[in-house]
Amino acid sequence: MNLSFGEKTKIILKRKGLTITELASMLGTSRQNLTNKFSRDNFQEKEMIEIAKSLGCTYTGTIIIDETGEEL
């Protein structure tokens, strides 16, 4: 089962003992704005990189061509 970015982020928050409010503060946004993004799971790649960095993680977005296994 593949987890969405929002689900993965919530797992990391729980493991680190952080709340969405604290993450929103680290990102310079409101809790409401971030909660809305989580509910829609609507994150741009730039935001995913910033969230990962704020949580002490590395975000890698990889596209792999199924026929060849080539990573882009």
trRosetta pair geometry for C-beta under 8 A, 3 or more apart (Angstrom, degrees):
i j d omega theta_ij theta_ji phi_ij phi_ji
3 7 4.1 -125 -173 91 101 126
3 8 5.0 126 114 -56 124 83
3 11 7.6 0 175 -13 162 135
4 7 4.7 98 52 6 77 102
4 8 7.0 -142 93 -3 41 87
4 41 4.7 -38 169 -142 147 142
5 8 5.7 -56 -149 38 32 112
5 9 6.2 34 153 -22 66 107
5 41 6.6 135 50 -161 84 92
5 43 5.4 -98 92 43 145 140
5 48 5.6 -70 -156 -114 147 118
6 9 5.7 -55 -147 35 30 112
6 10 6.4 31 155 -20 64 104
6 37 7.4 -177 -96 127 115 76
6 38 4.6 134 -149 -142 124 68
6 41 4.4 -110 -4 -108 131 83
6 43 7.1 167 -60 -19 83 123
7 10 5.8 -52 -149 34 31 111
7 11 6.7 35 151 -20 63 102
7 41 7.9 -6 -19 -106 80 123
8 11 5.7 -53 -155 31 34 114
8 12 6.6 31 150 -16 66 104
9 12 5.7 -54 -151 37 35 110
9 13 6.3 40 150 -23 67 103
9 23 7.8 87 171 -143 115 165
9 38 7.5 -121 75 -108 128 103
9 51 6.0 -27 -118 154 131 138
9 55 7.4 -166 -143 -37 80 160
10 13 5.5 -48 -145 33 34 115
10 14 6.4 35 155 -19 64 104
10 38 7.2 93 -60 -147 110 129
11 14 5.9 -56 -152 36 30 110
11 15 6.4 27 153 -17 65 108
12 15 5.7 -56 -146 39 32 111
12 16 6.1 15 159 -6 67 113
12 55 5.3 52 141 174 135 149
12 57 6.4 -55 -136 -39 152 147
13 16 6.1 -71 -146 47 25 99
13 18 4.7 -100 -153 76 75 91
13 19 6.8 82 179 -113 122 12
13 20 6.8 6 -144 -65 164 58
13 23 6.3 -64 -104 -44 119 132
13 55 7.4 -84 -74 -117 62 129
14 17 7.6 33 -177 -72 29 32
16 55 6.6 -159 -9 -157 161 92
16 56 7.8 143 -106 36 143 117
18 22 4.7 -121 -164 77 92 135
18 23 6.0 96 143 -50 126 88
18 55 7.6 -141 39 -118 155 93
19 22 4.8 102 54 5 76 98
19 23 7.1 -137 99 -1 44 85
20 23 5.5 -53 -147 39 36 112
20 24 6.1 43 151 -25 67 103
20 31 5.9 98 117 -148 96 88
20 34 5.6 178 179 109 101 123
20 35 6.0 84 147 -76 151 81
20 38 6.9 -69 -123 -22 137 152
21 24 5.6 -51 -148 33 29 114
21 25 6.6 32 151 -20 61 104
21 31 4.5 -13 -104 -96 71 127
22 25 5.6 -52 -152 34 34 114
22 26 6.6 36 150 -19 65 103
23 26 5.5 -53 -150 35 36 113
23 27 6.3 23 154 -10 67 110
23 34 6.4 164 97 -176 103 161
23 51 7.1 29 -174 -142 120 91
23 54 6.6 107 -149 119 78 136
23 55 7.3 -5 -117 -71 108 99
24 27 5.8 -65 -147 45 30 105
24 29 5.1 -97 -159 81 81 78
24 30 5.9 -20 178 137 135 16
24 31 4.6 -150 18 -81 164 52
24 33 7.1 129 -137 60 119 89
24 34 4.3 -135 -89 -1 102 143
25 28 7.6 38 -176 -70 30 31
26 54 4.5 122 133 -165 130 126
27 34 7.0 121 53 -83 142 127
27 50 6.4 91 -127 137 100 117
27 51 6.8 -11 -84 -91 130 69
27 54 6.0 -57 -69 -67 80 165
29 33 4.9 -101 167 77 112 133
29 34 5.7 124 100 -49 121 97
30 33 4.5 97 59 4 88 101
30 34 7.0 -162 91 -1 48 85
31 34 5.9 -62 -149 43 31 106
31 35 5.9 34 154 -23 68 109
32 35 5.7 -53 -142 37 28 113
32 36 6.4 32 156 -21 62 104
33 36 5.8 -55 -154 33 29 112
33 37 6.7 29 150 -18 62 104
34 37 5.5 -51 -151 34 37 113
34 38 6.5 38 150 -19 66 103
35 38 5.6 -53 -150 36 34 112
35 39 6.3 32 153 -20 67 105
36 39 5.8 -54 -145 35 32 109
36 40 6.4 11 160 0 66 109
36 42 8.0 -36 132 46 77 117
37 40 6.3 -67 -145 50 28 96
37 41 7.6 70 159 -106 58 13
37 42 5.4 -116 -144 65 66 79
37 43 5.9 77 177 -74 117 78
37 47 7.5 -115 -163 153 153 155
38 41 6.9 17 -166 -76 32 54
43 47 4.7 -131 -164 86 88 122
43 48 5.1 102 138 -60 128 88
43 51 7.4 -46 -148 -3 143 142
44 47 4.8 94 56 6 76 103
44 48 7.2 -140 96 -7 40 86
45 48 5.4 -52 -148 34 37 114
45 49 6.4 40 154 -20 67 102
45 61 5.7 -52 -133 -21 117 162
46 49 5.9 -53 -153 33 30 111
46 50 6.5 27 151 -16 63 109
47 50 5.6 -56 -147 40 34 112
47 51 6.1 36 155 -21 68 105
48 51 5.8 -51 -143 36 30 111
48 52 6.3 31 156 -18 63 107
48 59 5.1 147 136 -152 93 158
48 61 7.2 88 90 -56 144 118
49 52 5.9 -56 -149 37 28 111
49 53 6.3 27 154 -18 63 109
49 59 4.8 -132 -100 55 53 134
50 53 5.7 -55 -146 37 29 112
50 54 6.3 31 154 -21 63 107
51 54 5.7 -56 -149 36 30 113
51 55 6.4 15 156 -7 65 112
51 59 7.5 74 66 -55 81 137
52 55 6.0 -70 -150 46 28 103
52 57 4.3 -95 -166 87 81 96
52 58 6.1 46 154 -173 129 6
52 59 3.7 -176 -5 -39 160 98
53 56 7.8 43 -177 -70 31 21
53 57 7.4 -100 -64 61 22 58
53 58 7.9 49 -81 -101 63 43
53 59 7.6 -67 -33 1 73 103
62 71 5.4 -31 -168 -154 113 109
62 72 7.5 137 -167 62 63 50
63 71 7.2 132 77 -159 47 56
63 72 4.6 -27 73 60 100 101
64 69 6.3 -19 -176 -156 109 39
64 70 6.9 160 -155 81 61 38
64 71 5.2 -29 -98 -96 79 66
64 72 7.5 -179 -85 14 29 75
65 68 4.8 15 97 43 117 97
65 69 7.0 -36 74 22 74 13
65 70 4.6 9 34 54 114 91
65 71 8.0 -139 10 -68 74 21
65 72 7.0 73 -32 -20 93 109
66 69 7.7 20 -161 -67 20 46
